[in-house]
Amino acid sequence: MLVPELTVPSPDRAAALLAGVFGFAPEAGLMRRGSQAVHLVAGQPQGHGRIDHISLTVPDIDDSLAALMAAGASLDATVTPNGAEMIPEFWGDGLRFVYLSGPETARIELCQRITGAAPGVGHDHIGIPCHDLPAMQAFFEAQGARLTAAVDLTRPEGMIPVRFLAYAGGMIELYQPAQATRAAHGLWSRLRVPGLAAALDGPEGLILAPL
């Protein structure tokens, strides 16, 4: 399974928040919640980085959000300040989603498919915004990724192409915002990939590293 790496000033503090609020538990050097694992490293991130967020699938987004807020989580006010929203174009009947603020404001998304919601909490996808989506898609496909869904979202700010790719036991969401900004080394800093022989530099500062 793909493991996103989270760079934070204090891994111990980040681990405590992931455990106490989000229900992760330490396991073999990782923090894990169901099928989603996170690798914590010490460093000084600058913004959210090339990887924007991780997304957890949940059976019922209203129940999950209420439980997390009661445990001390807070909404990411820059994305979903009013709570859960809907993307009707995704997965046939639509998807409900909400963004929460994780360690050092690292974005953690909850999502629930309207039809076929997952029975438990776990990995849904890792979100990567791109300036050149075809180039990023070609890079992942060269590593063995497989396209599973392609949707073009029509929004007031413009067209947003979105591509979902199955890769290394996980799911990557590539999307090209209408007004993308360049990302420096950030919180979700790189992807750890099982079976990768050596670190690999991808487009736009993306880094894949062995797990």
C-alpha positions in Angstrom: 0.0 0.0 0.0 1.2 3.5 -0.8 2.3 5.4 2.3 2.3 9.3 2.3 5.1 10.9 4.2 4.2 13.8 6.5 7.0 16.2 7.4 6.4 18.0 10.7 8.5 19.9 13.3 7.5 17.3 15.9 6.7 13.8 14.8 5.7 12.9 18.4 3.2 15.7 18.6 1.8 14.8 15.2 1.5 11.1 16.2 -0.4 12.1 19.3 -2.9 14.1 17.3 -3.3 11.4 14.7 -3.9 8.9 17.5 -6.0 11.0 19.9 -8.2 12.7 17.3 -8.1 10.7 14.1 -7.9 7.2 15.5 -4.5 6.2 14.0 -2.3 3.7 15.9 1.5 3.1 15.8 2.5 0.0 13.9 5.9 -1.0 12.6 7.2 2.6 12.5 4.0 3.9 10.8 0.8 5.5 12.0 -2.1 3.4 10.7 -5.9 3.7 10.5 -7.4 0.7 8.7 -5.8 0.4 5.3 -4.3 3.9 5.5 -0.8 4.3 6.8 1.3 7.5 7.3 5.0 7.9 7.8 6.1 10.8 10.0 9.5 12.5 9.6 11.0 15.6 11.3 11.5 18.7 9.3 10.4 22.3 8.5 7.6 22.1 5.9 6.6 25.1 3.8 2.9 24.9 2.9 1.1 21.8 1.8 3.6 20.7 -0.8 3.3 18.8 -4.0 0.9 16.3 -2.3 -2.2 18.3 -1.1 -4.1 15.8 1.0 -4.8 12.2 2.0 -8.4 11.0 1.9 -10.1 8.5 4.2 -13.1 6.6 3.0 -15.9 6.4 5.6 -19.2 4.5 5.9 -21.2 7.6 7.0 -19.6 11.0 6.6 -22.0 12.7 9.0 -21.4 10.2 11.8 -17.6 10.2 11.2 -17.4 14.0 11.1 -19.4 14.4 14.3 -17.1 11.8 16.1 -13.9 13.5 14.9 -15.1 17.0 15.8 -16.1 15.7 19.3 -12.5 14.3 19.6 -11.0 17.7 18.8 -10.7 17.9 15.0 -11.4 21.1 13.2 -12.6 21.8 9.7 -10.1 23.1 7.1 -11.6 26.5 6.6 -9.8 27.1 3.4 -11.6 24.2 1.6 -14.8 23.2 3.4 -15.5 25.8 6.0 -19.2 24.9 6.3 -18.9 21.1 6.5 -19.5 18.3 4.1 -20.1 19.1 0.4 -21.0 17.1 -2.7 -19.3 16.3 -6.0 -22.2 14.8 -8.1 -19.9 13.9 -11.0 -17.8 11.3 -9.1 -18.5 7.5 -9.0 -21.9 7.5 -10.7 -24.2 8.8 -8.0 -21.8 11.3 -6.4 -19.5 11.7 -3.5 -19.7 13.6 -0.2 -16.5 15.0 1.2 -15.1 17.3 3.9 -11.6 18.5 4.7 -10.2 18.5 8.2 -7.1 20.1 9.6 -4.5 17.5 10.7 -1.1 17.9 12.2 0.3 21.3 11.5 -2.8 21.9 9.3 -2.0 19.0 7.0 -5.2 18.3 5.1 -7.1 15.0 5.8 -10.2 14.5 3.7 -13.2 12.3 4.6 -15.2 11.0 1.7 -18.3 8.8 1.3 -19.6 7.4 -2.0 -23.4 7.9 -2.2 -23.7 4.4 -3.7 -21.3 1.7 -2.4 -20.0 3.4 0.7 -17.1 1.6 2.3 -17.9 -0.6 5.4 -15.1 0.8 7.4 -12.6 3.7 7.6 -9.5 3.3 5.5 -7.5 4.5 2.4 -9.5 6.2 -0.4 -6.9 8.2 -2.3 -3.9 10.6 -2.2 -4.6 13.9 -3.8 -1.9 15.5 -6.0 -2.6 18.8 -7.8 -0.7 19.3 -11.1 0.2 22.1 -13.5 0.5 19.5 -16.3 -1.9 16.7 -15.6 -1.0 14.6 -18.7 2.7 14.7 -17.8 2.0 13.6 -14.3 -0.4 10.9 -15.4 2.2 9.6 -17.9 4.8 9.5 -15.2 2.7 7.3 -12.9 1.6 5.1 -15.8 5.3 4.6 -16.6 5.6 3.2 -13.0 2.7 0.8 -13.6 -0.3 2.9 -12.5 -3.6 2.2 -14.2 -6.3 4.8 -15.0 -9.6 3.9 -13.3 -11.7 7.0 -13.8 -11.5 10.3 -15.7 -13.8 13.2 -14.9 -13.8 16.8 -16.0 -15.4 19.1 -13.4 -17.1 22.3 -14.7 -16.8 25.0 -12.1 -17.2 28.8 -12.1 -13.4 29.2 -12.0 -13.0 26.9 -15.0 -12.6 23.3 -16.0 -10.8 21.0 -13.6 -9.7 17.7 -15.1 -9.5 14.8 -12.5 -7.9 11.4 -13.1 -7.9 8.5 -10.6 -5.1 5.9 -11.0 -4.6 2.7 -9.2 -1.0 2.4 -8.2 1.0 0.2 -5.8 -2.0 -1.0 -3.9 -3.5 2.5 -3.5 -5.3 5.2 -5.4 -3.9 8.5 -6.7 -6.1 11.4 -7.5 -4.5 13.8 -10.0 -6.2 17.1 -10.7 -5.4 20.3 -12.5 -6.9 23.3 -10.7 -7.9 26.2 -12.8 -5.6 28.5 -10.8 -2.8 26.2 -9.5 0.1 27.6 -7.5 3.7 26.2 -7.4 4.3 24.1 -4.3 7.4 24.1 -2.2 8.6 21.3 0.1 5.6 20.8 2.3 3.7 18.8 4.8 2.6 15.8 2.7 6.1 15.7 1.3 6.5 12.5 -0.7 5.1 9.0 -1.3 6.6 5.8 0.1 6.1 3.0 -2.5 6.4 -0.7 -1.7 8.9 -2.5 -3.9 10.6 0.7 -5.2 14.3 0.1 -5.5 15.4 3.7 -5.1 14.0 7.2 -4.8 12.6 8.6 -8.0 12.0 12.3 -8.9 8.8 12.9 -10.8 7.3 16.0 -12.4 6.8 19.2 -10.5 8.9 18.2 -7.5 7.0 15.0 -6.8 9.2 12.4 -5.0 8.6 8.7 -4.8 10.7 6.8 -2.2 11.1 3.2 -1.1 8.9 2.0 1.7 
